[in-house]
Amino acid sequence: MTTQPPPWTRADVAARLPDDNARAWFGEALAEAARAATTPQAPPVPDVAHRRWELCFAAAGRYCGQDAAHAVRALLLLEVRAGTQTLTRLYRQGSAAERRAVLHALPSLVDGPHATHLVDDALRTHDTRLIAAAVGPYAAAHLDPHAWRHAVLKCLFTGVPLTAVAGLARRAADDAELARMLTAYAAERTAAGREIPRDLRHALTLTGVQTEEP
């Protein structure tokens, strides 16, 4: 599978910024990222060119507002053509908001399963926004069946809507093991006197596998 086109253009992101000062900062940040893209991938200790754009990545919320910061960060990653090494470093040292930007940029930057460790890490958290970011198109394309099934269960456990799970219908189809896991989870909830989420019933229907009615 090849990488996917980015969800936003520069014009899209600029239109979301609150004022001319933010747009000017955004333009300068993109220029820093473009300069960094012409140098070799950042070493473990980034050089000056990489430190500049990475500082912009971290400061996006301060200069562009929290509502637009996510799109700004994602576009900076695309502009610099960040590789797995850079994405991993930014994820590990970043805030939750910065980590979400890294996860959302994966489908446009990483062709292959080389960054699934970042998805796995996000799915080990209890941050519902991070989990929702982790189960996007990159996870749909590259998580192995076992990890993907557990990602679906993690969404159900934490209340993340299954609409966040990219490729749910395609990957759930004819998945008897997923159906078994969902049925077992439904039985646990019923035994505890808890309601079965509508999303769980929907996911079971998508498997197409006949099970006992939960």
C-alpha positions in Angstrom: 0.0 0.0 0.0 1.3 3.4 -0.9 1.1 6.5 1.3 -2.1 8.5 1.1 -2.5 12.2 0.1 -2.7 14.7 3.0 -6.1 15.6 4.2 -5.3 19.4 4.1 -3.6 21.8 1.8 -1.7 25.0 2.9 -4.7 27.0 1.8 -7.0 24.9 4.0 -4.9 25.3 7.0 -4.3 29.0 6.5 -8.0 29.6 6.2 -8.4 28.1 9.7 -5.9 30.5 11.4 -7.3 33.3 13.6 -5.4 36.3 12.1 -2.7 37.6 9.9 0.0 37.2 12.6 -0.8 33.5 12.8 -0.7 33.1 9.0 2.7 34.9 8.9 4.0 32.5 11.6 2.6 29.6 9.7 4.3 30.6 6.5 7.7 31.0 8.3 7.2 27.6 10.0 6.6 25.9 6.6 9.7 27.6 5.2 11.7 26.2 8.1 10.3 22.7 7.4 11.1 23.0 3.7 14.7 24.0 4.5 15.0 21.0 6.9 13.6 18.7 4.2 16.6 19.5 1.9 19.1 18.3 4.6 19.6 14.7 5.6 17.2 13.2 8.0 17.7 14.5 11.5 20.3 12.6 13.6 19.5 11.4 17.2 20.6 14.9 18.3 18.9 17.2 15.7 21.1 19.9 14.0 20.1 23.6 13.9 17.9 23.3 10.8 15.9 20.5 12.4 15.6 22.1 15.8 14.0 25.2 14.2 11.1 23.4 12.5 10.7 21.1 15.5 10.4 24.1 17.8 7.7 25.4 15.4 6.0 22.0 15.6 5.9 22.2 19.4 4.8 25.9 19.5 1.9 25.7 17.0 -0.7 26.0 19.6 0.8 29.2 21.0 1.0 30.9 17.7 -2.0 29.5 15.8 -4.5 28.6 18.5 -5.4 25.2 19.8 -8.2 24.7 17.3 -5.8 25.0 14.3 -2.6 23.6 15.9 -3.3 20.0 15.0 -3.6 20.7 11.2 -0.6 23.0 11.4 1.5 20.3 13.0 0.4 17.7 10.5 1.2 19.9 7.6 4.7 20.7 9.0 5.4 16.9 9.2 4.3 16.5 5.6 6.4 19.5 4.4 9.5 18.2 6.1 8.7 14.6 4.8 9.4 13.3 8.2 10.7 9.7 8.3 10.0 7.0 10.9 13.0 8.0 13.0 11.8 11.6 13.2 8.2 10.7 13.8 9.2 8.4 16.6 11.3 11.0 18.3 8.6 13.6 18.1 6.0 11.2 19.4 8.1 10.1 22.3 9.1 13.6 23.4 5.8 15.3 22.5 2.6 16.3 24.4 -0.6 14.4 23.8 -1.6 16.9 21.1 1.8 16.5 19.4 1.4 12.7 19.5 -2.0 12.9 17.9 -0.6 15.0 15.0 2.1 12.4 14.5 -0.5 9.6 14.4 -2.7 11.4 11.9 0.2 12.1 9.6 1.3 8.4 9.4 -0.8 7.4 6.4 0.7 10.2 4.3 4.3 9.6 5.4 5.0 5.9 6.1 4.5 3.2 3.5 4.6 0.0 5.4 4.3 -1.3 9.0 7.5 0.5 10.2 5.6 2.9 12.5 3.1 0.4 14.0 5.0 0.7 17.3 3.6 4.2 17.6 0.0 3.0 17.2 0.7 0.2 19.7 1.9 2.7 22.2 -1.1 5.0 21.8 -3.5 2.0 22.2 -1.8 1.2 25.6 -3.0 4.6 27.0 -6.3 5.7 28.4 -6.4 8.9 26.4 -9.5 8.6 24.2 -8.4 11.2 21.7 -5.0 9.5 21.3 -6.8 6.1 20.9 -9.1 7.6 18.3 -6.1 9.0 16.4 -4.4 5.6 16.6 -7.2 3.6 14.9 -7.1 5.7 11.7 -6.2 4.6 8.1 -2.6 3.7 9.0 -3.8 1.1 11.6 -6.4 -0.2 9.2 -3.7 -0.8 6.6 -0.9 -2.1 8.7 -1.9 -3.6 12.1 -1.8 -7.3 12.1 -5.2 -9.1 12.8 -4.5 -9.7 16.5 -3.5 -6.1 17.2 -6.3 -4.7 15.1 -9.0 -6.8 16.9 -7.7 -5.6 20.3 -7.7 -2.0 19.0 -11.5 -2.4 18.3 -12.0 -3.8 21.8 -10.0 -1.0 23.3 -12.3 1.5 21.6 -15.3 -0.3 23.1 -13.7 -0.5 26.6 -12.8 3.3 26.6 -16.0 4.6 24.9 -14.2 5.7 21.7 -16.9 5.5 18.9 -16.2 2.9 16.4 -16.7 5.5 13.7 -13.1 6.4 14.5 -11.9 3.0 13.3 -10.9 3.3 9.7 -11.7 0.3 7.5 -13.9 -1.3 10.2 -16.4 -2.9 7.8 -13.7 -4.2 5.5 -11.5 -5.7 8.2 -14.4 -7.0 10.3 -16.0 -8.9 7.5 -15.9 -12.7 8.0 -13.7 -12.3 11.1 -14.8 -15.1 13.3 -12.2 -14.4 16.0 -13.4 -10.8 16.3 -17.0 -12.0 16.5 -15.9 -14.4 19.3 -14.2 -11.6 21.2 -17.1 -9.3 20.8 -19.6 -11.9 21.9 -17.5 -12.7 25.0 -17.3 -9.0 25.9 -21.0 -8.7 25.5 -21.6 -11.7 27.8 -19.3 -10.1 30.4 -21.3 -6.9 30.3 -24.6 -8.8 30.5 -23.4 -10.8 33.5 -22.4 -7.6 35.3 -25.8 -6.1 34.6 -24.4 -3.5 32.2 -25.8 -2.4 28.9 -24.4 -3.7 25.6 -23.1 -0.7 23.6 -24.8 -0.1 20.2 -21.3 0.0 18.6 -20.6 -3.6 19.8 -23.8 -4.9 18.2 -22.9 -3.0 15.0 -19.4 -4.5 14.9 -20.9 -8.0 15.4 -23.2 -7.4 12.5 -20.3 -6.3 10.3 -18.5 -9.6 10.9 -21.3 -11.5 9.3 -20.6 -14.3 11.6 -23.6 -16.1 13.3 -23.4 -15.9 17.1 -25.7 -16.3 20.0 -27.6 -13.1 20.5 -25.8 -11.1 23.2 
